[in-house]
Amino acid sequence: MIYLNDDIAHFDFEAALPLLSEQRREQALRFKHEQGRKTCAAAYLLLCEGLREEYGITERPVFEYGEHGKPAIMGHPEIHFNLSHCREAAICAINDRPVGVDIESIREYKESLVRYTMNDSEVMRITQSSYPALEFTRLWTMKEAVLKCSGEGIRNDLKTVLTGAEQIKTTVCAEKNYVYSVVFE
C-alpha cells in the first residue's frame, strides 16, 4: 500500500513532534532546514498510519538497519516498508514482501550526472523527451526504488540498475513538481 502526503506546506511539525518515536524525532531534528524536518516527520507518520490501518499496530515503530542502511521495524520482520521524501512530498510504501520507493522533485539536471548514471538507451530517452528534466527524474526514481527494494543502496554502476526491472510503478505529478516510483519484490 502507498501512503502519500503532498501538502507539506501545511504540515505542522511542532504538532507532529510528540507523535514521533524518540529515534525519529532525533533524526528529524538533525535536518538543518525546516522543510527537511517536516518531510522526515511526515514520512514517519505515513508509516504509522499504514501500520495502524493494515496491521492494527498502534505503537510508534522503532527502526533497525540492514548492512547498507535499509530500515526495518524492530520486532516485525514480516512487515516491509520504505520511506522517501522531497521538497514537495513524503511517501511510504508498506507490503508483506520487500519494497522500495523513491520520490524526487522535478528539477534541472547536469549532463555530467546523466552520463554518469544513465546507460545509452536512457540518455537517448532523456535527450529525445519533450520534457528532459521529468524523464531524468522518472528514471532516477526508478533506479533508486530498485536499489532501496534490494537493500543495497546507491552503488557505483548505476547504468545497469534497471536491467530486468520491468515491474516498476511510476507516478508523475508534474502539477505538484514531483515523481515517484515503487518497486515490489
C-alpha positions in Angstrom: 0.0 0.0 0.0 1.2 3.5 -0.8 0.7 6.5 1.6 1.5 10.0 0.3 1.4 13.5 1.8 1.9 16.1 -0.8 0.7 19.0 1.3 3.9 19.6 3.2 3.4 23.4 3.2 0.6 22.9 5.7 2.3 20.1 7.7 2.5 21.2 11.4 6.0 20.0 12.5 5.5 21.1 16.1 2.3 19.2 16.4 3.9 16.1 14.9 6.9 16.0 17.3 5.1 14.3 20.1 3.8 11.6 17.7 7.3 10.6 16.6 9.4 7.9 18.3 12.4 9.3 20.1 14.6 7.8 17.4 12.7 9.5 14.6 12.4 12.8 16.5 16.2 12.9 16.8 16.6 12.1 13.1 14.1 14.8 12.1 15.8 17.4 14.3 19.2 16.8 12.7 17.9 18.3 9.4 19.2 21.8 9.1 16.2 23.3 7.4 12.5 23.2 8.4 11.5 21.6 5.1 13.7 18.5 5.8 12.3 18.2 9.3 8.8 18.4 8.0 9.2 15.8 5.3 11.1 13.4 7.6 8.4 13.6 10.2 5.6 13.3 7.6 7.1 10.1 6.1 7.3 8.5 9.5 3.6 9.5 10.3 2.6 7.9 7.0 4.2 4.7 8.1 2.4 4.9 11.4 -0.9 5.4 9.6 -0.2 2.4 7.3 0.8 0.2 10.2 -2.4 1.2 12.1 -4.7 0.6 9.0 -3.1 -2.5 7.7 -1.8 -4.3 10.8 -3.6 -2.8 13.7 -0.2 -1.7 15.2 -0.6 1.5 17.2 2.8 1.7 18.9 5.5 4.0 17.4 7.8 1.9 15.3 11.5 1.8 16.1 13.9 1.0 13.3 16.8 -1.3 13.0 19.1 -1.0 9.9 20.5 -3.6 7.5 24.0 -3.7 6.3 23.5 -0.9 3.7 21.2 1.2 5.8 17.8 -0.2 4.8 15.4 0.3 7.7 13.2 -2.5 9.2 10.7 -2.3 12.0 12.2 -3.8 15.2 10.1 -6.8 16.2 8.2 -7.0 13.0 10.4 -8.8 10.3 7.2 -9.8 8.4 6.4 -6.1 7.6 8.4 -4.5 4.8 8.3 -0.7 4.2 10.3 2.1 2.6 10.2 5.8 3.1 11.2 8.7 0.9 10.7 12.5 0.8 11.5 15.5 -1.3 10.6 19.2 -1.0 7.0 18.7 -2.1 6.0 15.4 -0.6 6.6 12.4 1.6 5.8 8.9 0.7 5.7 5.5 2.4 5.2 2.0 0.8 4.2 -1.0 3.0 4.0 -4.6 2.0 4.4 -8.2 3.2 7.5 -8.5 0.9 10.4 -6.2 0.2 9.5 -2.8 -1.3 11.4 0.2 -2.5 10.1 3.7 -3.1 11.7 7.0 -4.2 10.2 10.4 -4.6 12.0 13.3 -6.2 11.3 16.9 -7.1 11.4 17.6 -10.9 14.4 19.9 -11.4 17.1 20.6 -13.9 19.9 18.2 -14.1 23.6 18.3 -15.1 24.5 16.5 -18.3 27.6 15.0 -16.5 25.2 13.4 -13.9 23.1 11.9 -16.8 26.2 10.5 -18.4 27.4 9.0 -15.1 24.0 7.5 -14.0 22.3 6.5 -17.3 23.1 4.0 -20.0 23.0 4.9 -23.7 19.3 4.0 -24.1 18.3 6.0 -21.1 20.3 9.0 -22.2 18.6 8.8 -25.5 15.2 8.7 -23.8 16.1 11.8 -21.8 17.5 13.8 -24.6 14.7 13.0 -27.0 12.0 13.7 -24.4 9.8 16.8 -24.7 10.4 17.3 -21.0 14.0 16.0 -20.3 14.1 17.0 -16.6 11.0 15.0 -16.0 12.3 12.0 -17.9 15.6 12.1 -16.0 13.7 12.3 -12.7 11.5 9.4 -13.6 14.4 7.2 -14.5 16.3 8.3 -11.4 13.4 7.4 -9.1 13.0 4.0 -10.8 16.7 3.2 -10.2 16.7 4.4 -6.6 13.5 2.4 -5.8 15.1 -0.8 -7.2 18.2 -0.3 -5.1 16.2 0.5 -2.0 14.0 -2.5 -2.5 17.1 -4.8 -2.7 18.6 -3.0 0.3 21.9 -2.5 -1.5 21.6 1.3 -1.7 23.4 3.5 -4.2 26.2 1.7 -5.9 28.9 2.6 -8.4 27.4 1.1 -11.5 24.0 2.9 -11.8 23.7 2.3 -15.6 22.6 -1.3 -15.2 20.2 -0.9 -12.3 17.0 -1.1 -14.5 18.2 -4.2 -16.5 15.5 -6.8 -15.9 13.4 -4.5 -13.7 10.2 -4.2 -15.7 7.7 -4.1 -12.8 8.2 -0.6 -11.6 5.1 1.6 -10.9 5.9 5.3 -11.7 3.7 8.2 -11.0 4.3 11.7 -12.3 2.6 14.6 -10.6 4.0 17.4 -12.8 1.5 20.0 -11.5 2.9 19.5 -8.0 6.5 19.1 -9.3 7.4 15.5 -8.2 7.7 12.0 -9.5 7.7 8.7 -7.5 8.4 5.1 -8.3 7.6 2.0 -6.4 9.1 -1.5 -6.7 7.8 -4.6 -5.0 9.9 -7.8 -5.0 
